Amino acid sequence: MRKIFTLLFALAALVTANAKVVKITLADNTTKVFTTSQLSSIDFKDDGTLTVTAYNGEVMEALGAEFDNLTIDEEATVYEMRNDTLHFSADLDGIPLDLHQDRPMKKINYVYPSTDPFGQPITMSGSILIPENIWEGEAASEGIILYNHYTIFNRIEAPTYGFATLEHMILANPLNPNYIVVESDFYGFGVTERFPQAFVQGTHNARASLDALLAARDLLTDMGVDYGPLTFNIGYSSGGFDALSTQKLRDMEYSDRISFDKTFAGGSPSDLKECYRQYVTIDSTAYNAVPLLLMVSTKETQNLDVDYESVFQPYVASRVDRLVISKNYSSWPVCDSIGREKKIHEILSEKYCDLNSEESMFIQDLFQKMSITTDWRPDPSQRMYIFHSRDDDYVPVQSARPVIGFLKDNGFKPSIIPGATNLQTNFVVKKMGHLTATLIYLIQTVAALKAWPMMYTDGQLNPAYQNIVQCSPVEMMRYLDSMGFDCRSVINAVMQKLSEQSGEMPEINFDPTVIQATLVQVLGSMGITMEELAEMKADSGVDLVTVFMEIMQYMNEVPAEPDGEAAQRAMYVEPQTPVVQYEQQLKQWLKMD
């Protein structure tokens, strides 16, 4: 009887205190963490046990109940642990991927103290994924990946529910990177799912992410898990926006406690004002649930005194509670409900589609304040990788580009070459939609995570790799020539092959007077204009004109006599022990002798 009264008292405390947590001991002696937003019912049995039913329909038998009406500072110690398996599979823009790659995990769901969008203390929830080989001590963790999940609508898509939000494509990748993943549910999901979500509310999600990292470090330390020396900050799409926001808030408020080895942000709507203007101007997006979610989330988390009937067309306004606030549907059913073919002017009201109206000007000013670059003082000691497809059909590239210009104005120099500067960018990818381009982003990110310990020692580029990235393509060809490799023959063979395949291609000629005309024609056949070349140079430091001119000069040079030993001496640097170890691993992965 006492347990029953304790249970009722604890549930009453939960209803009144909002942010409290129930930790229930189940019949198999495991524990599970709930809040009132997740519990549907608790039924008492004559034998003193309980039947617990969650809102997702899961029914669990409990031996008894242990309740923690905890203070905000104590709640970081409350967690549940379970076994999980990540499987590498996806369907991106109709491209199925299934590498039949499984990786067992130890998953920890935990709660931690943070701040809500209104500046008040609140309990948030997050998840920690530890590969089994690290958990069992068979491999050392290289570090922590702070992962910012992409756009979700349904409550069951939150990380603590077990939904894979690209972490399966990172940890279950064939390269098997040995990292621990930490991710927040973000405000509006997990233990805070009773509230509207904070979609692209950068500062709020950034704080949730950084606080999740700090709490996870403490929890892992208490459990005796060595999480490793490296820390990476990762996210794609709205997660890319949140990753950049996390880097920004880290620079401004958390620099004494957190340092990222690198931030990897892809597909981000970094300039929300420009994103909104592009949606309205183009009058379309392939993912029209996002403008709906953007306006709803901004109204709810910014406490805007507007009603949905004034923001949306009537048939959309009438669906907001059911499609978005309820969190009962995933994004594509939301798109289907409002109509995937619908234009922006058929979703937003007329006044919000008029970029010069009072209502539109107000929301544009608000989006400008919410954009990544506003009030950011970037720390040049941090490294970043920013990726965006030029043909992104969800997030206009125009809304992602301003962050590059901003960082350039603050001393960052973009380069597409990893490690060449503190700002690696790739705005070169063409003819790929938002989803398909995810693959390019993930391939480059996972490769960097795996190669990092080989490329860097104590945060500094290894000299051998530094010599390589500082070489221009022509300098590298000269190195190869000096070792007896005839690069000119290879270039001639490639150009000859291209000439044979395209009747439109002019005769091969390395004369300076025709090289630029040749370049224009070759790139034109690839759908690249000279204007785009200039944009690529500004965005990613890729100056193809200069590269072509240098190659032309190289092709007209008299070849130098090979001196292999001299070239090897010039390029050789005594490797440090960690580099040797990773070279051996790399050979094993590539099945090389």
N, C-alpha and C positions, 0 to 999 in steps of 0.2 A: 504493500500500500504506500509506503514511504517513497518508493521509486516512482510510483504513478504521480504522486503529488509533486515530486521533484521535476518530473517530466513536464507537467502542466505549468509549473512555475517557470521553467526554462523557456517553454514556448511562448508564454505570456511576455517574458522579458525580451524575447526576440521580436515580437510584434511591436513593442513599444520602443525598442532601441535601434531598430533598422539594421545595424551593422554587425549584429552578433552572429555567432556560429555555433551549430550543434555538431558535436563529434560523436557518432554512434558506433559502438562496438558490435559488429555483425556476428552471425553464428559461426563463421569460420575463423573468428578471432582477428579478422582484419578490421580496420576502421574506415569510416567514410564521413566526409565533412559535408554538412548541409546548411542552408539558410532557409528561412520561411518561404522564400521565392522558389525554392526547389522542392520542398516537401508538400505532398498532396494530402497524406493522412498517415497517422500512426495508430494501429489497432492493438489493443491489449489482449493477451491470451491468459487462460486460467493458470498455466504453468509458469507465469511470470515473464515469458518472452514477449517480444513485440514483432509485429509485421509492419515494415516501413514501406510506403509507396511514394515514389518520386513523381513529379509532374511529367517526366518523360515515359512513365508507364513501368519503370523498373520496380520490381517487388523484391524486398530483401528481408530475410529473417534475422532478428537481432537477439543476442543473449541478454542484453540490458542496454542501458544508455548512460553515457558519461557526458556531462554537459559542461561547457566552458563559457560562462558569461564573462568574457575576457576584456581587459582594457586594450586600447588600440596598440600599445607597445608590446603586448604579450602575444598578439594574434599571429605574428610571423612564425611561431613555433607549431601552429596547428597545421597538420598536413595529412594526406592519405597517400598510400603507396600501392602501386599495382604493376603487374607485368603487362607489357604491350609489345607489339611487333609492327614495325613500319615496313611497308611494301612500296617499291618504286613502280608507280603506275600513274598515268594521267591521260587526259584527252584534251588537247589544246587546239582550238579551232578545227576540230575534226581530225586531228592527228593523234592516233592512239599510241601510247607509250606503255609498254609493259616489259621490263627487263627481267622479270621473275627474280627480283632481288629482294630478299627479306632480311631484316635486321632486328633481332630481339632487343627490347629496351626495358629499363626500369623507369616507370613514370611516377613522378611525385606531383600531386596537386596540392597547393598550399595557399594560405591567405597571408596578407601582409598589409602594413599601414601605408596609406598614401593620402592624396588630397583629391576631392572631387572638383568638377569644373567651376564650382562656386567658392573654392578656397577653404572648404570645410574638411576636417579629418574624416576619412572613410576607410573601411576595409575593402581591399581589392583581392582578386584571386589570380593565380598564375600557375604555370606548369613547368616542370623540369624534366627533360628527357636525357637519360644517361644510357648510352649504349652498353649492352650487357658485358662486352669485353672490358670496358672501363670499370663497371660496377664490380665485376669479379676479380679485378686486379690483373687481368691478362694483358692490358695495354694501358699506357699512361694517357691521361687527357691532355691534349694540346692547349685547351683553354675553353672559354665560354663563348657561344654564339648567342647574342641577345637578338632574338628574332621578333620582328614586328609583323603581325599577321595582316593579310590582305583584307579586302572588303568582304564582310559577312553580314547576313541579314537574320538568319535563323539562330535561335538560342543554342541549338545542338551543334552549331558550327564552331562554338567557342573552343579554344585549346583544351580547357579542363574537361570538356565532354569527350575528348579523344579524337576530334576531327583533325585530319592532316591538312594543314594550311601551308604546304610546300616544304615543311621540314622533312617529310618523307623523301623528297627529291634531293635533299641535302645530305641527310645522315644515311639513307639507304642507297645512296649513289654507289656505283661500282668501285669508286675510289675509296669508299669507306673512311671518310675523314673522322678522326677520333676527337670529337668535340662534344661538350655538353650543351644542350640547347635550353635556354630560358626564355619564356614568353609570357606576357601578361594577357589576360582575357580582354583588357581595356574596360573602361567605364561603359556600363550598359550590358555586360555579359558576365557569365559566371555568377559570383555572389552578388553582383550589382545589376543583374538582368532585369530587376523591377524598374530600372530607370531607362530612359531613351539613350541610345548609344551616342558616343562622341566621335562620330565619323569625321576624319581630317580636322579634328580640333587639336591642332598640333601640340600646344603646350601641355594640355591635359593628358594626352596619350603619351607624350614624352616623359612626363613625370611618373605616370603609371609604369612605364617601361624601365626607367632608371631605378625607381624604388623596388620594382620586382627583381632587378639584378642585385641590388644591395642585400635584399632579404634572402635571395637564393644563395648568395655567397655565404652568408651567416649560417643558413640551414645546412649547406653542404659541409661547411667546416665543423659544425656540431655533430654531423653524421660521420666525420672522419674521411670524407671524400676529397681528394686532392683534385681541384678543378683545373689546374694548369695555369701557365703564365700568360696566355694570350686572351684578348677580348675583342670580339668583332661585333659590329652593329649592322643588322641586315634587314632589308624589307623591299618588297616589290609592290607596285601599284599604290593603293592608299597606304600600304605598309612601307613603300619607299618614301612617301611623304612623312610618315611617322618616324622612319629611320633618320631622315634629315632633321626633323624636329627634335629628335632625341640627341643628335649630335649638337644641335644648336643649344638646347637646354644644358647639355653637359658642359659646353664651353662657357656658358653664362653662370651656372650655379653649382655644378657637380664636379668641377675640374680637380678639386682637392681629394676626391674619393674615387673617381672613375676616369680612365684613359682608354680610348679605343685604339687598337692597332690599325684598324681601318673600318670605315663605314661603307657598305655596299648598298646603294639606293638605286632602284630601277623603276621605270614607268611612273614617276612621281608627278602629280599635278602641283609642282612647287609654287607656282604663282596662281593662287585660286581665283584672283580677279580676272586674269587673262584666260583661265580655263572657262570660267563662266561666260566671258565675252565671246570666246570661240564657239562654245555650245550654241549661244543665241545667234551668232553671225552665220555659222554653218547650218544651223537649224537641224542638227542631227547628231547622234552618236550611236555606235553599235551596241551600247550598254545603257539604255535609257532609264534604268532603275537608279543610276548614280545621281543625275540631277535631282530626282525625287528625294533620295536619301540625303544629299548635300543640303537641300533647303530645310528638310525636317530636322536633321541633326543640328544645324546652325540655329534654327528657331528655338529648339528645346534647350540646348546647352548654353546659348547666349541670352536666354530669357527675353527674346524679342516679343514686343507687343504687337504681333500681327496674327491674323487668323488664316487658316489654310485656304478658306474660300477666296481670299484675296491673292494668295500666292499661286494657286493651281487652277487649272480648268475644273469645272464642277465635278465631272466624273472621276478625276484623280483625287480631288480634295475629299470626296466622300469615302475614298478607299485608304486614306493615310493610316488610320488606326488599325485597320485589319491587316494591311500589307506590310507596314513598317513598324509601328509602335508595338504590335503584338509579338513580333519576332517568331511568328509561326511558319514563315515561308522563307525559302532561299531566294537568291537574287533572280534566277531565271524565271521561276513562277511569278515573281513580281513583274518582271518585264512582260511576260505573257499576259498578265492581268490588265496592264495598262496598254498593251499592244506593242510588240517589238518594232513594228513599222511606224509608230507614232513619231512625228517631228517634235522638236522642242516647243514650238508654239502651240502644239496640241496637248502639251503637258503643263507648261507654265502659263500663267495668265498673261493677258495682253500687256499689262503695265510692267511685268517683269521681263517681257521680251522686247520692250522698248528701252534701249540702253541709255536713253536720255531722260527717262521718266524719273520722278522724285524717288519712287520706290526702288527702281533699279540702281540709281546712283547711291542710295543708302546702302544697299546690299553689296555693291562694288567696293565702297569705302570700307565696309566691314571685312570683306574678303581680302582686301589689300592689307589690313592689319593682321589678318590670320596667315598671310603668306610667309614662306620660309625666310625670306631675306629681311623682313621687317625687324629692326632692333636686334639683329644678330651681329655679334662681334666674334668672328671666327678665329679659332686657335690654329695658327699655321703649323703647329707641331703635330696636329692630327692629319691622318690621311683619308682620302675619300675616293670612291669610285661611283660615278654617276652615269647611268645607262638609260637610253631612250631610243625606241625605234622611230625613224623619221616618218613612217607611215602608220603610226599608232592610231587605231580607230576608236579607242576608248578615251585616252587622255591625249589631247592635242599636244604635239611637240612644242608648239609656241608657248604653252604654259609651263614647260619644263626648262626651256632655254634660259630664262632670266637668271636662274641661280648660278649658271656658268659665268655669265657676265659679272655678277655680283662678286663671286669668289676671285675672278681675275682682278677686279678692282681692289681686292683686299690681299693681293700678293700671291695668289695661287696661279700656277701656269698649267693649263690643260695639256695632257698628252695621252694618247691612246695606248702607250707602252707602259705596262705595269712597272711600278717602281721608279720610273724616270723622273717623276715629280710627286708632290703630295696630292695632286689632283689628277687621277686617271679618269678619262671620260670615253664614252662611245656613243656618239650621235650619228654614226655612219650607217647603221643597219637600215636597209630599205626593203620595201615590199613585204613587210611582216606586220601583222596586226598585233595588238596588245598581248594577246594570249600566246601566240606563237613565239613572239620575241622573248617571252619568259624563259624559253629554253636557252637562248644565247646568254641571257643574264645569269642563269643558274650554272651553265657550263663554265663561264668565266669566273664566277664567284667560287664554286666548289674547287676548281683548279687552283685558284689563288689560296684558298684555305689549306689545301693539301701541300702546296709548294712553299707556303710561307716559311716554315722552319728551315727549309733549304736555302731560300732566298735571303733570309734575314737572320742575324745573330744579335740578340739583345736589342732588337728594334732597329738595327742599322743594316743597310744592304751589304751583303757579303761582297768583298772586292771583285771576285771573279764574275759575279752577275752584274755588278755595277759597270765593269768594263764593257760588257756586252750591250747593256741598254743605252750606254752613252755613245755607242757607235752609230753612225748613219748607215743606211743600207749599202751605200757605195763603199764606205770604210770596211764594212764586214766582207764585202766581195773582194776587196783588195787583200784582206787577211787570208781569205780562202785561196785566192790566186797565189799568194806567197807560199802556201802549203802545197801547191801543185794542182789545185782544183781550178779548171778553166771555166769561170763564170760566164765569160763572153759567149762561149759556144752554147751554153744553156739558154741564155737570153735570145740569141739568134734563132735557136731551134723553136723556142716558145713563140716568138714573133712570126716565124715562118708558118707554124701550125695555125696561128690565128688568121694569118693572111689567107691560107688555103681554105679555112672554114667560112670566111666572110668575103664574098665577092666585092663588098662595098669598101673593104679596108684598102687604103692606098698601099703602094709598094713601100717596103721597109726602107726607111731613110732616117739616119740619125743626124742629119743636118739641122742646125738650130733654127733655120728659117722655116722648116716644115714640121718640127716636132710638136709645136703647140696646136697646129691644125690637125695633126694626127691624133693628138691627145683628145681634142674636142670631139672628133669623129668616133674614136673608140669609146669614150665615156658616153657619148650620145646613144650608142647602140646598147649601153647598159642602163639608159634612162637617167643619167646624171648630167646636169647642166653645169656650166661654169659658175653660175650663181650658187648652186649647191656646193660646189667645191670650196667656194669662199666661206660658206657656212660651216662646212666640215672643218676647215682650218681654224675658224674661230671657236667652234664647239669642242673639238677633239685634238687639235694640234696636228691634223693630218694634212700636210701641204703636198698634194700629189703633183702639182705643177713643178715645185722645186725638186721633188724626187725624180720626176721624169727628166728634168734638165740635167740633174747630176748624173743620171744613168747615161744620158746622151754624151755628156763629157767623158764619162768612163769608157763608153764604147769607142770613142775616138782616140783614146790614149794608146800609146805603145805599151803592150803588156810588159811588166817587169819580170825579171828572171825569178823563178821560185826560190825561196830560201825557207824551207819548212821549219828548220830548227830555230831560226831567228824569230819566226812568227809564233811558234809555240812558246818560246821564252817570253815574248812580249805579252802573250795572253795568259800565261800561267801564273796563278797565285796559289800559294800553299793553302789548301783548304783547312778549315777548322774542323775539329772532330765531329760536331753535329752535322756538318755538310756531308762528310764522308758517310755517316750513317744513313742520311736521307738519299744519297746517291745510290747506295746499295738497295734501299727500299724501292726506289724508282725503277731500278733495273729489274727487280723482282716483279713489280706491277706490270712492266712492259714485256715481261718474259724474255729478257735479254741475257746473254751470257756475259 
